[in-house]
Amino acid sequence: MLRAGIVGLPNVGKSTLFNAVTRSRKAEAANYPFCTIEPNVGVVVVPDDRLYVLQKIAKTQVVIPAAIEFVDIAGLVAGASKGEGLGNQFLANIREVDAIIHVVRCFVDDDIIHNMGAVDPVRDIEVINTELILADMDACQKRLEKAQKKARGQDKEGIAEVALLDKVIPHLNAGKPANTLEFDDQERAILKSFFLLSAKPVLYACNVAETDIADPSKNPYVAKVAQFAREHHDAGSTVICAKLESDLVDLSPEEAKDYLKEYGVTDSGFSALIRGTYDLLGLMTYFTAGEKEVRAWTIHKGWKAPQAAGVIHSDFEKGFIKAEIVSYEDLTRLGSVAAAREAGKYRLEGKEYVFRDGDVALFRFNT
């Protein structure tokens, strides 16, 4: 299962957001730094109304949505790369996630302590990015020393690593994260073995007050974060009110909708956060639908049919023959597989077929 780590400075709303997105009270939310010491982990269902439309068509009682694992990681402070605060633990935890949800405080509240004084989300982003880059620089220097010894012995792997590190280290020294540097496929494969923190994809979550959620464009902090993310990190940003989301935890879906209407919104910011995380990781969803169950499967964009089949079982990929495909739009418009087949919208695809978001599939394979 893919993992997204929720990070940020102390008291920006990380644990409150974690509680909201996981719909739990697992992470204690308190008004002091380092409230979260051990990383809290929660499995989050990916909201997708298409599942329940397919459920009616398939006439099944079982619906299995896709899921992402979220990790609430201890708050980071300046000097973390040198062990300040809970720095060593923070850095170890973040190495284990696939993507980073960086929560930045975009609200003013004198009752909630900000460990750096005034609210300044861009400064907060730079603090954490600096620590990640410094940790990566240290790791790269150590890696370079080992790679140079191997390269002197004409080791091909060592020579390739030295060439890549000679490219990465100056970029990091310029204060730029590794995820803003372009790599070819070979370099990308080698880079994975470096486990660089700043190479991970990042989504900035602007945590705003309840009064800003209806029209976050009026919040100047949100605009600054979006611009900074776009210009300096080629990253995305989303808006969420962790306080409002946490209020929804104990409400039924109907009560939650009514509650959100009071604030002028129709959808939870949680849904946008999940969608943003999916986009961040280059993910999409396809479905299987039958009398036994309707299920969402998570795959990477651009995957071909055998790879898509492999997420169900490795035997499906090894023995792949054909995929029976109908798009969600065609199936729901026509109302049944039989009608889709009759209309010519139900088709057989081979090994070169690239899956599309919303495809409904049935695989033929040999074991």
Disulfide bonds with the S-S distance in Angstrom:
none
